[in-house]
């Protein structure tokens, strides 16, 4: 799993943090939460940026609803 696996990351965040409100998480905190997920590894050529973090946050919000 790496930064472009947005849906998989959102599902893993729900499993790892079921009581966490994704709407209120800052991007630095979100980046740390994702980086700490089991099976997550950054891939060369796919760095994290604000756009990716926004997509992950929105997918996390959508999955919770």
C-alpha positions as CSV (number, residue, x, y, z in Angstrom):
1,X,0.0,0.0,0.0
2,X,1.4,3.4,-0.9
3,X,0.2,7.0,-1.3
4,X,-1.9,6.4,-4.4
5,X,-3.9,3.6,-2.8
6,X,-6.5,6.1,-1.5
7,X,-9.4,3.7,-1.1
8,X,-7.3,1.1,0.6
9,X,-5.8,3.6,2.9
10,X,-9.2,5.0,3.9
11,X,-10.4,1.5,4.8
12,X,-7.3,0.8,6.8
13,X,-7.7,4.1,8.7
14,X,-11.3,3.2,9.6
15,X,-10.1,-0.1,10.9
16,X,-7.2,1.4,12.8
17,X,-9.0,4.5,14.1
18,X,-12.8,3.7,14.3
19,X,-13.5,6.6,16.7
20,X,-11.4,9.2,15.0
21,X,-13.1,12.1,13.2
22,X,-11.4,12.4,9.8
23,X,-13.0,15.8,9.1
24,X,-11.0,17.4,11.9
25,X,-7.6,15.9,11.2
26,X,-4.7,18.2,10.1
27,X,-2.7,17.1,7.1
28,X,0.5,16.6,9.1
29,X,-1.4,14.3,11.5
30,X,-3.1,12.5,8.6
31,X,0.3,11.9,7.0
32,X,1.6,10.4,10.3
33,X,-1.5,8.2,10.7
34,X,-1.1,6.9,7.1
35,X,2.6,6.3,7.5
36,X,2.0,4.3,10.6
37,X,-0.5,1.9,9.0
38,X,0.7,-1.7,8.7
39,X,1.6,-2.6,5.2
40,X,2.2,1.1,4.2
41,X,5.4,2.0,2.4
42,X,6.3,5.1,0.4
43,X,7.0,4.2,-3.2
44,X,9.7,6.0,-5.2
45,X,8.1,8.4,-7.7
46,X,4.9,8.7,-5.7
47,X,5.5,11.3,-3.0
48,X,2.8,12.6,-0.7
49,X,1.4,16.0,-1.4
50,X,-1.6,18.1,-0.3
51,X,-3.8,16.8,-3.1
52,X,-3.2,13.2,-2.1
53,X,-3.9,13.9,1.5
54,X,-7.2,15.7,0.6
55,X,-8.2,12.6,-1.5
56,X,-7.4,10.3,1.4
57,X,-9.3,12.5,3.9
58,X,-12.3,12.7,1.7
59,X,-12.3,8.9,1.1
60,X,-12.0,8.3,4.8
61,X,-15.0,10.6,5.4
62,X,-17.0,8.9,2.6
63,X,-16.2,5.5,4.0
64,X,-17.4,6.4,7.5
65,X,-20.8,7.5,6.1
